[in-house]
Every structure is written in C-alpha cells, then in structure tokens.
Amino acid sequence: MAKSSAPSRERIVAGAADMISRRGLSATSIRDLAKHAKAPLGSTYHYFPEGKQQLVTEAVRYAGGAVARILRAELGAGPVAGVRAFLGLWRGIVVESDFRAGCPVLAVSVEEPPADEVSPALTAAAEAFEGWERLLAESLGEHGVALDQAEGLAALVVASVEGATAMCRAKRSAQPLDQVAQQLEALIAGAIDRPA
C-alpha cells in the first residue's frame, strides 16, 4: 500500500480488496470502500469512473495477482512447499484479522450477480481461481504428476483452501486450515512420490 497521504489508485484497490474480504460485496458501498482506503469519495470516482463494479473487479484482480505472485515464488521450492505457503498465507490472513477477513475472490464468487448477467468481477474471480490452479498444476507436472491428476489436485487444493478459510471464519479457529494443510501436504507428497 502507498505510504503518502494522497490516495493512490493502488491504495484504493488494495483497500477495496481488504474490505470485500471482510464484509463481502453486497454489504460494501463505494463510499465504504473509499472510507476504508482513507480516500476521498471524489478520488475514488476519479480513478474508477464506472463506479463500484469497476473498483470491485480491479480489487479482485489485485488480490488474485498478489496471491499468484506469492504462490509462484513459493512453488519454486516444489509443490509441497507451495501448497504449504498457500495455506500459510490464508491462515495468516484469518488469524491476523481475528477471523474477520477471508478471501475477496471467494467473497465476490458467492454473491449473486444481477439477473441473467455474469459480472466482470465474477469473471475476474474465475480467472483468479484458474490462475492459482494453473500454477499448482504446472508445478505438479514439473515434478512428474500426470496432467489430468495434476489439474485435479490443483482444483482440490484451491477448493479446499477456500472452503477451509470460510470455515475458519465461521468457527473462529484456524483448525480447519491446519487440518486441510496436513491432508493436502500428504496428498501432494504422495502424488509426487508415485505419479500416476
């Protein structure tokens, strides 16, 4: 996030991602998003002339990209290390927020879009999930796991982490992520040792 007192576009986007991770999409107005980012409402409309939908879409892309960069870096040490870091990232977010924050990508995904419409934010969420899955599948493939198994395991990891993150918030406990971490790490290690 920018440290200057003037609101930057990136600071507004990052603030929006954080607020959506805490309150969801429908419970968050553009005024709330601007306030959370400590930005004047006018600056928000200056940077995002299309309003809330544009800001939310960019916030989802921002969050998806930030997670992808971390995941890509950690996968350099192998799939088990990457999955461990992916789970650790979400564990840190939920614990450090006192179980108030989750994943903004998931938050947008579970909101009902306008009738007969796929919103740009929902499309961005799908792209974020697909990007994380692709990174995981590629890493698994590089370690000898067959493509179909690698893709299935990658989807399982992302779905498990997202679900466990939501469960942590509901239970106000990191236990779901800890349990999922143990199982996924063993599963990934087994797939690498015995590729299909």
N, C-alpha and C positions, 0 to 999 in steps of 0.2 A: 504494500500500500504506500502511496505517496506520503511524504512527511511534511510537505509545505502546507500552509494554511489555506491556500487556494484549492478548491476541489478539482481534482483531475478526473478525466473520464475514467481512467483505470480504477481510481479510488471509489468512484460511484458504482462501477460494475462489481468490484470486489465486495463492497458493502451490500449491494443487492443480493449477491450470491449468499453472503452470510445470513442476511435477514430471511431469505427464502428458505435456507436450511433450518431456520428456527421456527418460522411461522407458516410456511407453505406459501403457495401462490395466491390463492383467493383471499386470504386474510391479510394481504400486504398491498397497500396502495402505493402509487408512485410518490405520494407525499411522505409516507412511512419510509420508503426506500431512500429518498433524499435526506430525510432527517437522520436515518441510521448511518448514512455515509457522511454526515455533517456537511452537507452541501445545500446551497440554496435551491429551492424548487426551480427557479429560473434556469440555473445551470444544468439541472437535470433535463429540462425540456430543450435547452440549447444543444446538449450533446445527443439527446435522444428525441428528435422531433416527432417520431412516430409514437411516442408515449411508452406506456408500461410494457406493452408486448415487445417492443424493440429492446428495452432495457433488460427485461427478463430473458429474452433469447440470448443476448450478449452475456448475461450473468451465467447462464447455463454453459455456454461455450467456454467462458473463462474458467469455470470450475472444472469442466471436463478436460480442458487443456492442462490445467495445473496438476490434476491427478495423473494425467497421461505422462507428463514430464517426469514426475516422481517415479511412477511405475517403470517407465523406460529406463531411467537411471538405475533403479534397483534390480531390474531384470538382467542387467549386465553381469551380476553375480550368480545368475541362474534362476530358474523358475521358482524353486523353493524360497530363495531369498526375496524374490519379487513378490510372491504371494504373502510372505511374512510381513514385508514392508507395507503392502497394500492394506492388509488387516490392521497393522500398527497405525497407519495413517488415520483410518476411521476410528480406531479405539481412542487415539489421542483427541480427535475432534469431539467425540461424545463425552469423554471423561472431562476434558478441559472446559467444556461448556456446561458442566454439571448436568449432562444428559438433556440439554436444551436444543442442541444442534445435531443435525444429521447430514444427509446428502442433498444438496439443492437439486441435483439432477433427478433423484428419486422423487423429491417433493413436487417437481413440475410434472413428472411422469404420472403421478397418481391423481392429479387434478383433472376434473372433467373438462375437456375442451368445448368450445362453443359448438352448438349443434351442427352436425354434418361438416365439420371442419377439422383439419389437422393443423394446429397452430405451429408457427415457426419455432416456438420454444419446445414443443413436444418433438418436433423433428430434430432440434439440436440435442435434446436429451437422448433420443435414439442413436444419434451419431456419437455421442459421448460413450454410451454403453458399448456400441460396436467398436469404437476405437480401443477401449480398455480390453475388450475380448480379443481383438486382433493382436495387440501387443503380447498378451498372455499366450495365445495360440502360437504365435511366431516363436516365442521363447521356448515353448514346449517342443515345437517342431525341430528347432535347432538342437535340442537335447534328445532327439531320437523318437519322439512320440509321433505316431501316425496322425495325419492331418485331421481325419474325422474325430479321433479321440481327443486330439489337442483342442479342436474347436468346441467339443462337448465339455471338456474340463474347463476351458476358459469361460464358457457361459455359466457353468456351475459355480465357479469362483465368484464371478461378478454378482450373480443372483444371490448366492449365499451371503456375501459381504453386505449387499444392500439390505437383505432381509434381516440379517443379524444386527445391523446398525439400527434399523427401525425397532427391533425387539429390545435393544439396549435402552433406547429412549423410553419405551413403554415400561420396562422393568426397573429403570433407573439403576442399572447394573451393567458392568462390562462382561458379565459371564457369557451371554450369547456369542459375542465376538471371540472370546477366549476359547469356547468350546468349538466353534466353527474353525478357528485358526488351527487348533490341534488336528482336527479331522482333515482339513484341506491340505495341510502340510504333509501329512502321512500319505494321502491320496496322490499328491503330486510327486512325492519322492518315490512312491511305488510305481507310478507310470513311467518315470524316468529310468528306474532300475529294470523294469520289464516292459519296454514299449510294445504296443500291440502290433 
